């Protein structure tokens, strides 16, 4: 699922502010090419996971991201499973102390964790 934020850009133009002045705050950014468990990060509700997957092969790449509670190691859920290059975002409405388990094959991935305000989160619409 890909979420877009065109209303932020439109509202920033109407209000005379720059899009960066209404942008989310970066909590963490992770990059890699293999399997890993990320460093712990703390987020308040709402927050956004922004992912990008690239690789040298079109049909042999894969990425799976799982959200894990950092204190207990409890599996919260699978965030993403894809076998195609691309990117997307996922909106979360639960605060906590988390880690991500990332599994990838023949891929380069980037994951950004952004803190949002409630107003920013309301502007996101699924597409």
Protein Blocks (a to p, Z undefined) as FASTA:
>chain_A
ZZddfkmmmmmmmnopafklmgccdfbdcddfbdcdddddddddddddddddddfbfklg
ccddddddfklopafbdfbdcfbecddddddfbdcddddddddehiacddddddddfklm
mmpccZZ
